Amino acid sequence: MCDERLKTNSEDFDVLSWYEELSSGYDELYGEEQRRKFLWVVKEASSVSYVRSGNPVILDLGCGTGSLAGFLLDGFSSKGSPYYVGLDLSPSMCFLSRGRISDAELLGDVVAGDIFRPPFRERVADAVFSITALTCGSFVEGVVQIIENLVKEGGLLFYTILCSDLSKIPRGGLEVCEATTYLSEREVLCVVKSVPTLVSKVSFDGLESREG
C-alpha cells in the first residue's frame, strides 16, 4: 500500500485521477490497515485533555472514505457533541464519506478540496487529523504549517508522513512534534498536544512563507 501511495511524490502523477479510480475499492484494499492506525491515533488522542469547552470541531484532512469519523466522534463524545468535517481531493471519496457519516447518524460534513489550500479559516478547529495523506516531498514543511494554523491555540494536531526512507523527511516536517511514533517502516505519526500561537502564513503560489 505505501509503495502505491508514495507514487504521489512524482510531479507528473495525477493524484486526483488515481484516487477517483481507487475510491470504489479503497476500503477493501486498505480498510483493515487504516483501522489499525485509527485505533492507535484515537487511543493517543483520547488521553489528551485539550478541549476547553464542549462541542469540539474536528477536521480530518485527506479523509478518504470517512472511516476515521466514527473512531473520532466516539472517542470525543465525552467532551460534548463533536462536529466532524472531512476534506478530500476526490469527489468520489467525499461522496462515500458523506454516506458513511449519514448512515451512522453522525454530526458532520465533508467537502472536496486541496490540503495545500484548505477552504477553512485559520484557528477553526479544536483538533486536526491528517492520516496517510502527506508524503515526504519538498512541500511537506509548508503543508504542515498550513495544517497547524487550522488548529486553535492549545488544540490538538495529529498527522502522519509517508516516505520510502523516513530519514529523508525534511526537518521542518517533524520539528513541531511533541511526540512521534513509527506506525511502519514508511510512516511516522506526529503528535502536537498543544498547538502554539499562529506564527506565519504559507503561499504555494510563490513557494514562500511570510511572517503573519
C-alpha positions in Angstrom: 0.0 0.0 0.0 2.7 2.5 0.9 4.5 1.8 -2.3 1.4 2.8 -4.2 0.8 6.0 -2.3 4.4 7.0 -2.5 4.0 7.3 -6.2 2.2 10.6 -5.5 5.6 12.2 -4.9 6.1 12.2 -8.7 5.5 15.6 -10.2 3.7 14.1 -13.2 1.5 11.8 -11.2 -2.3 12.6 -11.3 -3.3 12.2 -7.7 -7.0 13.1 -8.3 -7.5 10.6 -11.1 -5.8 7.9 -9.1 -8.0 8.3 -6.1 -11.1 8.7 -8.2 -10.4 5.4 -9.8 -9.4 3.8 -6.4 -12.4 5.0 -4.4 -14.8 2.1 -5.0 -12.3 -0.4 -3.8 -10.4 1.6 -1.2 -11.9 0.1 1.9 -11.4 -3.4 0.6 -7.8 -2.8 -0.2 -6.7 -0.6 2.7 -9.5 -0.6 5.2 -8.0 -3.0 7.8 -4.6 -1.3 7.7 -6.2 2.1 8.2 -8.4 0.8 11.1 -5.3 -0.3 12.9 -3.8 3.1 12.6 -7.0 4.9 13.6 -7.3 2.8 16.8 -3.7 3.8 17.7 -4.4 7.5 16.9 -7.7 7.7 18.9 -6.1 5.9 21.9 -3.4 8.6 21.9 -5.8 11.5 21.3 -8.3 10.4 24.0 -5.6 10.7 26.7 -5.1 14.4 26.0 -7.4 16.9 27.8 -7.2 19.7 25.3 -10.8 20.8 24.8 -11.6 23.9 26.9 -15.3 23.8 26.2 -17.8 21.3 24.8 -18.8 20.6 21.2 -15.3 20.4 19.7 -14.8 20.9 15.9 -12.7 18.1 14.4 -11.0 18.4 10.9 -10.0 15.3 9.1 -7.7 16.3 6.2 -7.4 13.7 3.5 -10.4 11.9 4.9 -10.8 9.3 2.1 -14.0 7.3 2.7 -14.5 8.8 6.1 -13.6 5.7 8.1 -11.8 7.8 10.8 -15.0 9.7 11.5 -16.7 7.1 13.7 -13.5 6.5 15.7 -13.0 10.2 16.3 -16.6 11.0 17.2 -16.9 8.0 19.5 -13.6 8.9 21.1 -14.5 12.5 21.8 -18.2 12.1 22.7 -17.4 12.6 26.3 -16.2 16.1 25.5 -19.6 17.3 24.3 -21.2 17.0 20.8 -18.2 16.9 18.5 -18.7 18.1 14.9 -16.7 16.3 12.2 -15.6 18.0 9.0 -13.7 15.8 6.4 -11.7 17.2 3.5 -10.6 15.2 0.4 -9.4 16.0 -3.0 -11.5 13.2 -4.6 -15.3 14.0 -5.1 -15.9 10.2 -5.2 -14.2 9.7 -1.8 -16.2 12.6 -0.4 -19.4 11.0 -1.7 -18.6 7.8 0.1 -17.5 9.6 3.3 -20.8 11.6 3.4 -22.7 8.3 3.0 -20.8 6.8 5.9 -21.5 9.8 8.2 -25.2 9.8 7.3 -25.7 6.1 7.8 -24.1 6.3 11.2 -26.2 9.4 12.1 -23.0 11.3 13.0 -22.9 15.1 13.2 -20.6 16.4 10.5 -20.0 17.2 6.8 -17.4 16.5 4.1 -16.1 19.0 1.5 -14.0 18.5 -1.6 -10.8 20.5 -1.5 -7.0 20.6 -1.6 -4.9 20.1 1.6 -2.5 22.7 0.1 -5.2 25.3 0.1 -7.9 24.1 2.6 -11.2 26.0 2.4 -11.2 26.8 6.1 -10.3 29.9 8.1 -7.3 29.8 10.5 -7.8 28.6 14.1 -11.1 27.0 13.2 -10.7 23.5 14.8 -10.1 22.1 18.3 -8.4 19.1 16.7 -7.0 18.4 13.3 -6.1 15.0 11.9 -4.3 14.0 8.7 -3.6 10.3 8.5 -1.8 8.8 5.5 -2.3 12.0 3.4 1.2 13.6 3.4 4.3 12.3 1.7 7.9 13.5 2.1 8.1 15.7 -0.9 9.6 19.2 -0.9 6.3 20.9 0.1 5.7 18.9 3.3 7.1 21.6 5.6 4.7 24.2 4.1 1.7 21.8 4.3 2.5 21.1 7.9 2.5 24.8 8.7 -0.9 25.2 6.9 -2.4 22.4 8.9 -1.0 23.7 12.2 -2.6 27.1 11.5 -6.0 25.5 11.3 -5.9 24.4 15.0 -7.0 26.7 17.8 -4.2 27.8 20.2 -3.7 24.9 22.7 -5.6 22.5 20.4 -4.5 19.0 19.2 -2.8 18.1 15.9 -2.1 14.6 14.6 -0.6 13.9 11.2 1.4 11.2 9.5 4.1 11.4 6.8 4.7 8.6 4.3 8.2 8.2 3.0 10.1 5.3 1.4 13.1 6.4 3.5 12.0 8.2 6.7 15.4 9.6 7.3 14.8 11.8 4.2 11.8 13.6 5.7 12.7 17.4 5.7 13.4 18.6 9.3 10.6 21.1 9.2 8.1 18.3 8.6 8.6 17.0 12.1 10.0 19.8 14.2 6.6 20.8 15.6 6.1 17.3 17.0 5.9 16.9 20.8 6.0 13.1 20.2 6.5 10.8 17.2 5.5 7.2 16.7 6.6 4.9 13.8 3.5 3.2 12.5 5.6 1.3 10.0 8.9 1.4 8.3 7.5 4.0 5.9 5.1 6.0 8.0 5.6 8.2 11.1 3.0 9.8 13.3 3.5 13.3 14.7 1.6 14.4 17.8 1.2 18.0 18.9 -0.7 18.1 22.2 -0.9 21.9 22.5 -0.6 23.9 19.2 1.2 27.2 19.8 0.1 30.7 18.6 -0.1 31.4 14.9 3.3 32.4 13.6 3.2 32.6 9.8 1.3 32.1 6.6 2.4 30.0 3.6 1.8 30.7 -0.1 2.3 27.8 -2.5 1.9 30.2 -5.5 5.2 31.8 -4.7 6.6 28.8 -2.8 7.5 31.1 0.0 6.4 31.7 3.6 5.8 35.1 5.1 5.5 36.2 8.7 2.0 36.8 9.9 
